[in-house]
Each structure stands twice: as structure tokens, then as C-alpha cells.
């Protein structure tokens, strides 16, 4: 599926550094240190991007990560303040499950999932990370899960239903489960 290009200049993006890692390279004269960063950018209204930067100084690494994240923006379908459906995605040895939550639940997520979903503007979500909890892989798995989400309109179109019928079926199922 081809991803549409989103112009970051038209959005009010907020940067969030997820991880800063000091990396060393052993050379003839000793060790050379550099820094790698994982940065998440989002507008809180359904747009989010992730990027990695590496440089000799921390501010430069953060700037490079933010620039990479702005080039890597996606649109996340939202239903009120949560995601439209459950999704389980695997990236490397990390498996991430994102599940919609009732209004007022909040974001129940760990260190790698929380910054990505909050930058996207998701306020109610249940999540679980299985396998490796390496922050880089967790962020990438979460981003992949959000990019695989389909909107309610798209789901309704695939099932030959109206969006209203789909929402009614969903609320009926939720009340029966409770």
C-alpha cells in the first residue's frame, strides 16, 4: 500500500525524544563517542512520525532524528479519542498489541508505545508489548501498527455497511461483553 506524503510545514508538530544512546567506536587512538537518538513527532490530531539520528553531539543527533521523523509522517485514523480496531504487529523480535479503550481509560502503555500514541493524539488505548522490549524496536513496531490501521469508513465500505451500522454493532458487542 502506497503511503501518501504529508507536508510537515502545514502541521504544528511537537518533538519528543524517546531514547538517547551513547555509542562508542574503538579506533587506534582510543574510543570515539557518538550519540544515537530515537525521536517521535506528532501534532496530536492524527499525524505521527518516527526518526533516528546519529551525531557526535546530542543536540545534532536530536535534530537529525526530528528531521527524519518529519519526512516519515503518517495519518492515523482516530475514533473519538481512541483507535478504530485492535491490531497486533510484529517488528524484529518485538510484538505490539494496540486495543481501543473506553473514553476516560487513558493511555495504558509502556515506555516505547506511549510517546508514539500520545504524539498521534490518542487519549484512550490499551497496549501490550511481547518479546523484546528494546525501545527502538518497540517504537518501530508501534509505528507499524498505527500505519496498518484502517478507518471506520474504510472498514464499513469493505463490509458493505454504513459507518453508523458498524458503530452500533461495535457498541452492542461491547455491552454484551460487560
PyMOL commands that set and color helices and strands:
alter all, ss='L'
color gray80, all
select helices_A, chain A and resi 8-10+58-71+111-120+135-147+152-158+163-177
alter helices_A, ss='H'
color red, helices_A
select strands_A, chain A and resi 14-27+30-42+47-55+74-75+78-79+82-83+87-91+94-100+107-108+125-131
alter strands_A, ss='S'
color yellow, strands_A
deselect
rebuild
show_as cartoon
